[in-house]
């Protein structure tokens, strides 16, 4: 992974992984649609709903993540004494 001084990828040196090419993505989609029909997917979702109703936490999380998205994780960071952390940005505080 090669980047220039601004942090952008240098031409000819792609980053790590990323999204598959359009033809490859379309092939994956066709394979998925062949292997899992709309009826199959409906049965999978119905089973997950039934499991969630019976108390399965994994099924509840899976359904919630699809319906409303996963929760945003927020963390409060403080100094060693519990107080504020001061950040000095090089070039601005000189």
C-alpha positions as CSV (number, residue, x, y, z in Angstrom):
1,X,0.0,0.0,0.0
2,X,1.8,3.1,-1.2
3,X,0.5,6.6,-0.4
4,X,1.6,10.1,-1.4
5,X,2.4,13.0,1.1
6,X,-1.4,13.7,1.3
7,X,-2.3,10.1,2.2
8,X,-3.9,9.3,-1.2
9,X,-3.1,6.0,-2.9
10,X,-0.4,6.3,-5.6
11,X,-1.6,5.3,-9.1
12,X,-0.7,1.7,-9.8
13,X,-0.5,0.8,-6.1
14,X,-4.0,-0.1,-5.0
15,X,-5.1,-0.1,-1.3
16,X,-6.0,-3.2,0.7
17,X,-9.0,-5.1,-0.6
18,X,-11.9,-2.7,-1.2
19,X,-15.0,-3.3,-3.2
20,X,-14.9,-6.0,-5.9
21,X,-15.0,-5.0,-9.5
22,X,-18.5,-4.5,-11.0
23,X,-18.4,-7.7,-13.1
24,X,-17.2,-9.7,-10.0
25,X,-19.9,-8.1,-7.8
26,X,-22.6,-8.9,-10.4
27,X,-21.4,-12.5,-10.5
28,X,-21.6,-12.8,-6.7
29,X,-25.1,-11.4,-6.8
30,X,-26.2,-13.9,-9.5
31,X,-24.8,-16.8,-7.5
32,X,-26.5,-15.5,-4.3
33,X,-29.9,-15.1,-6.1
34,X,-29.6,-18.6,-7.6
35,X,-28.7,-20.2,-4.3
36,X,-31.2,-18.3,-2.1
37,X,-34.7,-17.5,-3.6
38,X,-37.1,-15.0,-2.2
39,X,-39.0,-17.8,-0.6
40,X,-35.8,-19.1,1.0
41,X,-35.0,-15.7,2.4
42,X,-38.6,-15.3,3.7
43,X,-38.2,-18.6,5.5
44,X,-34.9,-17.6,7.0
45,X,-36.3,-14.3,8.3
46,X,-39.4,-16.0,9.7
47,X,-37.2,-18.5,11.5
48,X,-35.0,-15.7,12.9
49,X,-38.2,-13.8,14.1
50,X,-39.4,-17.0,15.8
51,X,-36.1,-17.5,17.5
52,X,-36.0,-13.8,18.6
53,X,-39.5,-14.2,20.1
54,X,-38.2,-17.2,22.0
55,X,-35.4,-15.2,23.6
56,X,-32.5,-15.8,21.2
57,X,-30.3,-12.7,21.6
58,X,-28.3,-13.4,18.4
59,X,-31.5,-13.6,16.4
60,X,-32.7,-10.3,18.0
61,X,-29.5,-8.6,17.2
62,X,-29.5,-9.8,13.6
63,X,-33.0,-8.6,13.0
64,X,-32.4,-5.2,14.7
65,X,-29.2,-4.7,12.7
66,X,-31.1,-5.2,9.5
67,X,-34.1,-3.1,10.5
68,X,-32.5,-0.1,12.3
69,X,-28.8,-0.7,11.8
70,X,-26.2,-1.5,14.4
71,X,-25.9,1.0,17.3
72,X,-23.2,3.7,17.0
73,X,-20.4,3.0,19.5
74,X,-19.5,6.1,21.5
75,X,-16.6,6.4,23.9
76,X,-15.6,9.2,26.2
77,X,-11.9,9.6,26.5
78,X,-10.4,11.4,29.5
79,X,-7.0,12.1,30.9
80,X,-5.4,10.0,33.7
81,X,-7.0,12.2,36.3
82,X,-10.4,12.0,34.6
83,X,-10.1,15.5,33.3
84,X,-9.8,16.9,29.7
85,X,-7.2,15.8,27.2
86,X,-5.4,18.5,25.4
87,X,-4.4,18.0,21.8
88,X,-1.7,20.0,20.1
89,X,-1.9,20.0,16.3
90,X,1.5,20.6,14.8
91,X,1.5,23.7,12.6
92,X,-1.4,25.4,14.4
93,X,0.1,25.8,17.9
94,X,3.6,26.8,16.8
